[in-house]
Amino acid sequence: MPLAASSYPLLNVFWSMFIFFLWIIWIWILIWIFIDIFRSHDLSGWAKALWVIFVLFLPLLGVLVYLIARGGKMQEHAARDARQQDQEFRQYVQQAKLADLRDRGVISAEEFEREKAKVLAA
């Protein structure tokens, strides 16, 4: 007697797509965890090595334990990195504006250096 799923080929396609997307999500979570492990400044080298070994050899358990133990830290690291990128971008834009004003002769070189120091100090 044939299975019910085989008599519905469209159901097989949807099931295959579902499994495929679960696989992609799993890979994405693993990559995100490895990125977080190596970006973490609060972990020593040995702790990073142990986490990597744990996640590699016991992936399901390793990922679940990592998300439970350090899930909040992952969000903190992402927020800190976003703030740092935003600050660096703002400094770059302000320096570019100051350089443009200096190049057009609106401000002197001394004023440029003074304002640049203010931007870098902020």
DRENTORKOL-3810 file (N, C-alpha, C; in nm, 4 decimals):
REM DRENTORKOL-3810
@n.u->0.0857; n.v->-0.1178; n.w->0.0000; ca.u->0.0000; ca.v->0.0000; ca.w->0.0000; c.u->0.0900; c.v->0.1237; c.w->0.0000
@n.u->0.0707; n.v->0.2152; n.w->-0.0940; ca.u->0.1574; ca.v->0.3342; ca.w->-0.1020; c.u->0.1297; c.v->0.4310; c.w->0.0130
@n.u->0.2333; n.v->0.5054; n.w->0.0454; ca.u->0.2191; ca.v->0.6075; ca.w->0.1494; c.u->0.1346; c.v->0.7228; c.w->0.0977
@n.u->0.0705; n.v->0.7923; n.w->0.1904; ca.u->-0.0158; ca.v->0.9042; ca.w->0.1509; c.u->0.0657; c.v->1.0165; c.w->0.0897
@n.u->0.1893; n.v->1.0363; n.w->0.1378; ca.u->0.2718; ca.v->1.1453; ca.w->0.0865; c.u->0.3111; c.v->1.1204; c.w->-0.0581
@n.u->0.3301; n.v->0.9943; n.w->-0.0956; ca.u->0.3718; ca.v->0.9673; ca.w->-0.2329; c.u->0.2580; c.v->0.9858; c.w->-0.3315
@n.u->0.1338; n.v->0.9814; n.w->-0.2856; ca.u->0.0223; ca.v->1.0047; ca.w->-0.3758; c.u->-0.0053; c.v->1.1544; c.w->-0.3940
@n.u->0.0685; n.v->1.2379; n.w->-0.3203; ca.u->0.0561; ca.v->1.3822; ca.w->-0.3323; c.u->0.1946; c.v->1.4417; c.w->-0.3615
@n.u->0.2330; n.v->1.4510; n.w->-0.4875; ca.u->0.3682; ca.v->1.4982; ca.w->-0.5193; c.u->0.3942; c.v->1.6418; c.w->-0.4719
@n.u->0.2916; n.v->1.7236; n.w->-0.4702; ca.u->0.3105; ca.v->1.8610; ca.w->-0.4242; c.u->0.3478; c.v->1.8631; c.w->-0.2759
@n.u->0.2924; n.v->1.7728; n.w->-0.1988; ca.u->0.3272; ca.v->1.7622; ca.w->-0.0579; c.u->0.4746; c.v->1.7239; c.w->-0.0415
@n.u->0.5231; n.v->1.6371; n.w->-0.1280; ca.u->0.6651; ca.v->1.6016; ca.w->-0.1257; c.u->0.7529; c.v->1.7224; c.w->-0.1541
@n.u->0.7111; n.v->1.8066; n.w->-0.2457; ca.u->0.7873; ca.v->1.9275; ca.w->-0.2785; c.u->0.7893; c.v->2.0220; c.w->-0.1587
@n.u->0.6750; n.v->2.0425; n.w->-0.0969; ca.u->0.6705; ca.v->2.1311; ca.w->0.0195; c.u->0.7545; c.v->2.0753; c.w->0.1348
@n.u->0.7482; n.v->1.9449; n.w->0.1548; ca.u->0.8267; ca.v->1.8826; ca.w->0.2618; c.u->0.9759; c.v->1.8993; c.w->0.2334
@n.u->1.0168; n.v->1.8797; n.w->0.1099; ca.u->1.1574; ca.v->1.8979; ca.w->0.0725; c.u->1.2019; c.v->2.0417; c.w->0.0933
@n.u->1.1168; n.v->2.1369; n.w->0.0574; ca.u->1.1490; ca.v->2.2781; ca.w->0.0786; c.u->1.1609; c.v->2.3087; c.w->0.2281
@n.u->1.0736; n.v->2.2545; n.w->0.3079; ca.u->1.0773; ca.v->2.2763; ca.w->0.4521; c.u->1.2080; c.v->2.2237; c.w->0.5111
@n.u->1.2460; n.v->2.1023; n.w->0.4739; ca.u->1.3715; ca.v->2.0432; ca.w->0.5215; c.u->1.4897; c.v->2.1273; c.w->0.4751
@n.u->1.4867; n.v->2.1733; n.w->0.3504; ca.u->1.5945; ca.v->2.2560; ca.w->0.2966; c.u->1.6083; c.v->2.3855; c.w->0.3769
@n.u->1.4980; n.v->2.4533; n.w->0.4063; ca.u->1.5035; ca.v->2.5782; ca.w->0.4823; c.u->1.5475; c.v->2.5543; c.w->0.6264
@n.u->1.5083; n.v->2.4428; n.w->0.6858; ca.u->1.5586; ca.v->2.4100; ca.w->0.8193; c.u->1.7097; c.v->2.3895; c.w->0.8158
@n.u->1.7591; n.v->2.3266; n.w->0.7112; ca.u->1.9024; ca.v->2.3052; ca.w->0.6963; c.u->1.9763; c.v->2.4378; c.w->0.6824
@n.u->1.9220; n.v->2.5301; n.w->0.6040; ca.u->1.9828; ca.v->2.6626; ca.w->0.5867; c.u->1.9830; c.v->2.7383; c.w->0.7197
@n.u->1.8743; n.v->2.7323; n.w->0.7937; ca.u->1.8673; ca.v->2.7990; ca.w->0.9240; c.u->1.9694; c.v->2.7396; c.w->1.0197
@n.u->1.9839; n.v->2.6080; n.w->1.0168; ca.u->2.0819; ca.v->2.5420; ca.w->1.1035; c.u->2.2233; c.v->2.5892; c.w->1.0715
@n.u->2.2576; n.v->2.5945; n.w->0.9444; ca.u->2.3906; ca.v->2.6415; ca.w->0.9036; c.u->2.4097; c.v->2.7870; c.w->0.9459
@n.u->2.3067; n.v->2.8693; n.w->0.9292; ca.u->2.3150; ca.v->3.0105; ca.w->0.9675; c.u->2.3394; c.v->3.0240; c.w->1.1178
@n.u->2.2708; n.v->2.9444; n.w->1.1983; ca.u->2.2908; ca.v->2.9493; ca.w->1.3434; c.u->2.4323; c.v->2.9070; c.w->1.3799
@n.u->2.4820; n.v->2.8022; n.w->1.3182; ca.u->2.6190; ca.v->2.7576; ca.w->1.3449; c.u->2.7205; c.v->2.8655; c.w->1.3101
@n.u->2.7043; n.v->2.9262; n.w->1.1943; ca.u->2.7969; ca.v->3.0328; ca.w->1.1538; c.u->2.7899; c.v->3.1485; c.w->1.2514
@n.u->2.6694; n.v->3.1871; n.w->1.2912; ca.u->2.6521; ca.v->3.2988; ca.w->1.3838; c.u->2.7176; c.v->3.2685; c.w->1.5188
@n.u->2.7063; n.v->3.1447; n.w->1.5645; ca.u->2.7678; ca.v->3.1070; ca.w->1.6921; c.u->2.9198; c.v->3.1093; c.w->1.6805
@n.u->2.9744; n.v->3.0577; n.w->1.5710; ca.u->3.1203; ca.v->3.0612; ca.w->1.5547; c.u->3.1709; c.v->3.2053; c.w->1.5454
@n.u->3.0979; n.v->3.2915; n.w->1.4773; ca.u->3.1362; ca.v->3.4334; ca.w->1.4710; c.u->3.1364; c.v->3.4922; c.w->1.6116
@n.u->3.0330; n.v->3.4624; n.w->1.6885; ca.u->3.0253; ca.v->3.5170; ca.w->1.8242; c.u->3.1362; c.v->3.4623; c.w->1.9130
@n.u->3.1688; n.v->3.3362; n.w->1.8980; ca.u->3.2770; ca.v->3.2778; ca.w->1.9791; c.u->3.4071; c.v->3.3517; c.w->1.9531
@n.u->3.4394; n.v->3.3734; n.w->1.8270; ca.u->3.5681; ca.v->3.4348; ca.w->1.7949; c.u->3.5690; c.v->3.5863; c.w->1.8168
@n.u->3.4532; n.v->3.6508; n.w->1.8197; ca.u->3.4473; ca.v->3.7947; ca.w->1.8478; c.u->3.4446; c.v->3.8262; c.w->1.9969
@n.u->3.4159; n.v->3.7284; n.w->2.0795; ca.u->3.3997; ca.v->3.7508; ca.w->2.2230; c.u->3.5334; c.v->3.7853; c.w->2.2867
@n.u->3.5400; n.v->3.9057; n.w->2.3420; ca.u->3.6609; ca.v->3.9491; ca.w->2.4113; c.u->3.6623; c.v->3.9002; c.w->2.5561
@n.u->3.5474; n.v->3.8564; n.w->2.6059; ca.u->3.5397; ca.v->3.8112; ca.w->2.7438; c.u->3.5729; c.v->3.6629; c.w->2.7591
@n.u->3.6005; n.v->3.5933; n.w->2.6490; ca.u->3.6411; ca.v->3.4534; ca.w->2.6550; c.u->3.7909; c.v->3.4432; c.w->2.6312
@n.u->3.8556; n.v->3.3558; n.w->2.7066; ca.u->3.9978; ca.v->3.3308; ca.w->2.6838; c.u->4.0132; c.v->3.2408; c.w->2.5612
@n.u->4.1354; n.v->3.2233; n.w->2.5189; ca.u->4.1608; ca.v->3.1364; ca.w->2.4053; c.u->4.1201; c.v->2.9925; c.w->2.4317
@n.u->4.1442; n.v->2.9449; n.w->2.5537; ca.u->4.1052; ca.v->2.8095; ca.w->2.5896; c.u->3.9537; c.v->2.7940; c.w->2.5911
@n.u->3.8844; n.v->2.8926; n.w->2.6425; ca.u->3.7379; ca.v->2.8862; ca.w->2.6457; c.u->3.6819; c.v->2.8852; c.w->2.5038
@n.u->3.7407; n.v->2.9658; n.w->2.4158; ca.u->3.6966; ca.v->2.9652; ca.w->2.2756; c.u->3.7206; c.v->2.8292; c.w->2.2124
@n.u->3.8366; n.v->2.7706; n.w->2.2383; ca.u->3.8687; ca.v->2.6390; ca.w->2.1827; c.u->3.7706; c.v->2.5334; c.w->2.2341
@n.u->3.7386; n.v->2.5381; n.w->2.3624; ca.u->3.6449; ca.v->2.4405; ca.w->2.4183; c.u->3.5049; c.v->2.4554; c.w->2.3603
@n.u->3.4599; n.v->2.5796; n.w->2.3434; ca.u->3.3286; ca.v->2.6015; ca.w->2.2829; c.u->3.3260; c.v->2.5490; c.w->2.1397
@n.u->3.4323; n.v->2.5756; n.w->2.0632; ca.u->3.4370; ca.v->2.5293; ca.w->1.9237; c.u->3.4331; c.v->2.3765; c.w->1.9196
@n.u->3.5111; n.v->2.3123; n.w->2.0047; ca.u->3.5118; ca.v->2.1658; ca.w->2.0079; c.u->3.3745; c.v->2.1123; c.w->2.0469
@n.u->3.3136; n.v->2.1748; n.w->2.1479; ca.u->3.1812; ca.v->2.1317; ca.w->2.1944; c.u->3.0781; c.v->2.1439; c.w->2.0832
@n.u->3.0789; n.v->2.2561; n.w->2.0124; ca.u->2.9808; ca.v->2.2783; ca.w->1.9061; c.u->3.0098; c.v->2.1882; c.w->1.7855
@n.u->3.1355; n.v->2.1606; n.w->1.7574; ca.u->3.1689; ca.v->2.0749; ca.w->1.6431; c.u->3.1350; c.v->1.9277; c.w->1.6676
@n.u->3.1650; n.v->1.8757; n.w->1.7867; ca.u->3.1483; ca.v->1.7332; ca.w->1.8104; c.u->3.0095; c.v->1.6954; c.w->1.8624
@n.u->2.9426; n.v->1.7855; n.w->1.9277; ca.u->2.8044; ca.v->1.7634; ca.w->1.9710; c.u->2.7207; c.v->1.8829; c.w->1.9247
@n.u->2.6940; n.v->1.8921; n.w->1.7950; ca.u->2.6362; ca.v->2.0154; ca.w->1.7409; c.u->2.5026; c.v->2.0560; c.w->1.8016
@n.u->2.4078; n.v->1.9662; n.w->1.8094; ca.u->2.2761; ca.v->2.0048; ca.w->1.8605; c.u->2.2845; c.v->2.0463; c.w->2.0066
@n.u->2.3478; n.v->1.9646; n.w->2.0870; ca.u->2.3623; ca.v->1.9971; ca.w->2.2286; c.u->2.4505; c.v->2.1203; c.w->2.2474
@n.u->2.5593; n.v->2.1290; n.w->2.1716; ca.u->2.6503; ca.v->2.2431; ca.w->2.1817; c.u->2.5819; c.v->2.3745; c.w->2.1496
@n.u->2.5033; n.v->2.3752; n.w->2.0430; ca.u->2.4322; ca.v->2.4977; ca.w->2.0036; c.u->2.3303; c.v->2.5361; c.w->2.1097
@n.u->2.2547; n.v->2.4382; n.w->2.1575; ca.u->2.1537; ca.v->2.4693; ca.w->2.2600; c.u->2.2182; c.v->2.5218; c.w->2.3879
@n.u->2.3255; n.v->2.4582; n.w->2.4321; ca.u->2.3932; ca.v->2.5043; ca.w->2.5536; c.u->2.4520; c.v->2.6430; c.w->2.5320
@n.u->2.5118; n.v->2.6652; n.w->2.4159; ca.u->2.5697; ca.v->2.7977; ca.w->2.3893; c.u->2.4618; c.v->2.9056; c.w->2.3890
@n.u->2.3491; n.v->2.8781; n.w->2.3244; ca.u->2.2415; ca.v->2.9777; ca.w->2.3208; c.u->2.1843; c.v->3.0038; c.w->2.4592
@n.u->2.1764; n.v->2.9013; n.w->2.5430; ca.u->2.1265; ca.v->2.9209; ca.w->2.6797; c.u->2.2293; c.v->2.9958; c.w->2.7639
@n.u->2.3557; n.v->2.9539; n.w->2.7544; ca.u->2.4591; ca.v->3.0114; ca.w->2.8408; c.u->2.5017; c.v->3.1508; c.w->2.7966
@n.u->2.5094; n.v->3.1732; n.w->2.6678; ca.u->2.5667; ca.v->3.2991; ca.w->2.6198; c.u->2.4767; c.v->3.3731; c.w->2.5206
@n.u->2.3504; n.v->3.3379; n.w->2.5146; ca.u->2.2588; ca.v->3.4025; ca.w->2.4205; c.u->2.2482; c.v->3.5527; c.w->2.4433
@n.u->2.2426; n.v->3.5943; n.w->2.5691; ca.u->2.2364; ca.v->3.7372; ca.w->2.6002; c.u->2.3629; c.v->3.8101; c.w->2.5599
@n.u->2.4761; n.v->3.7426; n.w->2.5757; ca.u->2.6039; ca.v->3.8028; ca.w->2.5347; c.u->2.6093; c.v->3.8218; c.w->2.3842
@n.u->2.5469; n.v->3.7300; n.w->2.3099; ca.u->2.5464; ca.v->3.7438; ca.w->2.1636; c.u->2.4797; c.v->3.8751; c.w->2.1232
@n.u->2.3691; n.v->3.9067; n.w->2.1878; ca.u->2.2976; ca.v->4.0308; ca.w->2.1574; c.u->2.3808; c.v->4.1505; c.w->2.1980
@n.u->2.4468; n.v->4.1428; n.w->2.3126; ca.u->2.5321; ca.v->4.2530; ca.w->2.3583; c.u->2.6472; c.v->4.2762; c.w->2.2614
@n.u->2.7087; n.v->4.1685; n.w->2.2136; ca.u->2.8188; ca.v->4.1820; ca.w->2.1180; c.u->2.7710; c.v->4.2451; c.w->1.9880
@n.u->2.6539; n.v->4.2029; n.w->1.9394; ca.u->2.6002; ca.v->4.2585; ca.w->1.8154; c.u->2.5685; c.v->4.4079; c.w->1.8325
@n.u->2.5098; n.v->4.4444; n.w->1.9458; ca.u->2.4773; ca.v->4.5851; ca.w->1.9705; c.u->2.6039; c.v->4.6688; c.w->1.9825
@n.u->2.7057; n.v->4.6175; n.w->2.0528; ca.u->2.8318; ca.v->4.6896; ca.w->2.0670; c.u->2.8995; c.v->4.7098; c.w->1.9306
@n.u->2.8995; n.v->4.6062; n.w->1.8487; ca.u->2.9600; ca.v->4.6178; ca.w->1.7161; c.u->2.8847; c.v->4.7182; c.w->1.6290
@n.u->2.7525; n.v->4.7184; n.w->1.6391; ca.u->2.6728; ca.v->4.8137; ca.w->1.5610; c.u->2.7005; c.v->4.9573; c.w->1.6052
@n.u->2.7103; n.v->4.9799; n.w->1.7366; ca.u->2.7423; ca.v->5.1141; ca.w->1.7864; c.u->2.8799; c.v->5.1580; c.w->1.7389
@n.u->2.9772; n.v->5.0668; n.w->1.7434; ca.u->3.1127; ca.v->5.1005; ca.w->1.7011; c.u->3.1175; c.v->5.1332; c.w->1.5529
@n.u->3.0472; n.v->5.0570; n.w->1.4703; ca.u->3.0435; ca.v->5.0864; ca.w->1.3277; c.u->2.9763; c.v->5.2205; c.w->1.3003
@n.u->2.8688; n.v->5.2488; n.w->1.3737; ca.u->2.7998; ca.v->5.3764; ca.w->1.3560; c.u->2.8901; c.v->5.4924; c.w->1.3954
@n.u->2.9624; n.v->5.4780; n.w->1.5062; ca.u->3.0522; ca.v->5.5846; ca.w->1.5508; c.u->3.1649; c.v->5.6058; c.w->1.4499
@n.u->3.2221; n.v->5.4979; n.w->1.3984; ca.u->3.3287; ca.v->5.5118; ca.w->1.2990; c.u->3.2775; c.v->5.5774; c.w->1.1713
@n.u->3.1555; n.v->5.5427; n.w->1.1305; ca.u->3.0979; ca.v->5.6042; ca.w->1.0114; c.u->3.0751; c.v->5.7539; c.w->1.0327
@n.u->3.0205; n.v->5.7891; n.w->1.1487; ca.u->2.9966; ca.v->5.9308; ca.w->1.1774; c.u->3.1274; c.v->6.0101; c.w->1.1806
@n.u->3.2321; n.v->5.9522; n.w->1.2403; ca.u->3.3620; ca.v->6.0200; ca.w->1.2424; c.u->3.4155; c.v->6.0385; c.w->1.1009
@n.u->3.4000; n.v->5.9368; n.w->1.0187; ca.u->3.4477; ca.v->5.9459; ca.w->0.8808; c.u->3.3749; c.v->6.0574; c.w->0.8053
@n.u->3.2431; n.v->6.0638; n.w->0.8219; ca.u->3.1638; ca.v->6.1657; ca.w->0.7530; c.u->3.2020; c.v->6.3051; c.w->0.8020
@n.u->3.2173; n.v->6.3206; n.w->0.9333; ca.u->3.2543; ca.v->6.4519; ca.w->0.9861; c.u->3.3931; c.v->6.4930; c.w->0.9392
@n.u->3.4871; n.v->6.3995; n.w->0.9350; ca.u->3.6208; ca.v->6.4320; ca.w->0.8863; c.u->3.6174; c.v->6.4684; c.w->0.7391
@n.u->3.5335; n.v->6.3997; n.w->0.6621; ca.u->3.5230; ca.v->6.4304; ca.w->0.5196; c.u->3.4654; c.v->6.5706; c.w->0.4998
@n.u->3.3660; n.v->6.6071; n.w->0.5806; ca.u->3.3086; ca.v->6.7417; ca.w->0.5700; c.u->3.4123; c.v->6.8471; c.w->0.6074
@n.u->3.4883; n.v->6.8197; n.w->0.7156; ca.u->3.5920; ca.v->6.9147; ca.w->0.7557; c.u->3.6997; c.v->6.9269; c.w->0.6479
@n.u->3.7380; n.v->6.8144; n.w->0.5900; ca.u->3.8395; ca.v->6.8172; ca.w->0.4843; c.u->3.7890; c.v->6.8957; c.w->0.3641
@n.u->3.6608; n.v->6.8828; n.w->0.3333; ca.u->3.6033; ca.v->6.9583; ca.w->0.2219; c.u->3.6045; c.v->7.1079; c.w->0.2522
@n.u->3.5682; n.v->7.1445; n.w->0.3765; ca.u->3.5719; ca.v->7.2862; ca.w->0.4137; c.u->3.7148; c.v->7.3409; c.w->0.4080
@n.u->3.8116; n.v->7.2610; n.w->0.4531; ca.u->3.9511; ca.v->7.3036; ca.w->0.4484; c.u->3.9978; c.v->7.3187; c.w->0.3034
@n.u->3.9610; n.v->7.2233; n.w->0.2182; ca.u->4.0035; ca.v->7.2274; ca.w->0.0784; c.u->3.9426; c.v->7.3458; c.w->0.0041
@n.u->3.8217; n.v->7.3865; n.w->0.0411; ca.u->3.7585; ca.v->7.5019; ca.w->-0.0240; c.u->3.8054; c.v->7.6340; c.w->0.0353
@n.u->3.8837; n.v->7.6272; n.w->0.1436; ca.u->3.9372; ca.v->7.7485; ca.w->0.2037; c.u->3.8441; c.v->7.8148; c.w->0.3029
@n.u->3.7372; n.v->7.7473; n.w->0.3426; ca.u->3.6416; ca.v->7.8048; ca.w->0.4374; c.u->3.7025; c.v->7.8077; c.w->0.5774
@n.u->3.7783; n.v->7.7034; n.w->0.6137; ca.u->3.8453; ca.v->7.7015; ca.w->0.7425; c.u->3.9950; c.v->7.6834; c.w->0.7193
@n.u->4.0720; n.v->7.7298; n.w->0.8152; ca.u->4.2174; ca.v->7.7193; ca.w->0.8024; c.u->4.2648; c.v->7.5800; c.w->0.8460
@n.u->4.3910; n.v->7.5528; n.w->0.8231; ca.u->4.4477; ca.v->7.4232; ca.w->0.8616; c.u->4.4454; c.v->7.4055; c.w->1.0127
@n.u->4.4675; n.v->7.5160; n.w->1.0868; ca.u->4.4645; ca.v->7.5076; ca.w->1.2331; c.u->4.3235; c.v->7.4760; c.w->1.2824
@n.u->4.2242; n.v->7.5428; n.w->1.2234; ca.u->4.0855; ca.v->7.5156; ca.w->1.2612; c.u->4.0487; c.v->7.3706; c.w->1.2267
@n.u->4.0971; n.v->7.3238; n.w->1.1131; ca.u->4.0716; ca.v->7.1859; ca.w->1.0726; c.u->4.1263; c.v->7.0880; c.w->1.1756
@n.u->4.2504; n.v->7.1099; n.w->1.2178; ca.u->4.3126; ca.v->7.0196; ca.w->1.3150; c.u->4.2399; c.v->7.0246; c.w->1.4495
@n.u->4.1963; n.v->7.1445; n.w->1.4900; ca.u->4.1252; ca.v->7.1597; ca.w->1.6163; c.u->3.9907; c.v->7.0856; c.w->1.6115
@n.u->3.9166; n.v->7.1045; n.w->1.5036; ca.u->3.7873; ca.v->7.0372; ca.w->1.4888; c.u->3.8035; c.v->6.8871; c.w->1.4728
@n.u->3.9087; n.v->6.8459; n.w->1.4044; ca.u->3.9364; ca.v->6.7029; ca.w->1.3875; c.u->3.9637; c.v->6.6385; c.w->1.5223
@n.u->4.0386; n.v->6.7080; n.w->1.6083; ca.u->4.0662; ca.v->6.6550; ca.w->1.7419; c.u->3.9365; c.v->6.6399; c.w->1.8221
@n.u->3.8445; n.v->6.7363; n.w->1.8064; ca.u->3.7147; ca.v->6.7278; ca.w->1.8749; c.u->3.6360; c.v->6.6064; c.w->1.8262
@n.u->3.6377; n.v->6.5852; n.w->1.6943; ca.u->3.5623; ca.v->6.4732; ca.w->1.6374; c.u->3.6204; c.v->6.3406; c.w->1.6868
@n.u->3.7511; n.v->6.3297; n.w->1.6878; ca.u->3.8142; ca.v->6.2061; ca.w->1.7317; c.u->3.7976; c.v->6.1816; c.w->1.8806
@n.u->3.7866; n.v->6.2884; n.w->1.9579; ca.u->3.7699; ca.v->6.2743; ca.w->2.1022; c.u->3.6273; c.v->6.2299; c.w->2.1379
@n.u->3.5324; n.v->6.2601; n.w->2.0527; ca.u->3.3919; ca.v->6.2279; ca.w->2.0814; c.u->3.3616; c.v->6.0813; c.w->2.0691
END
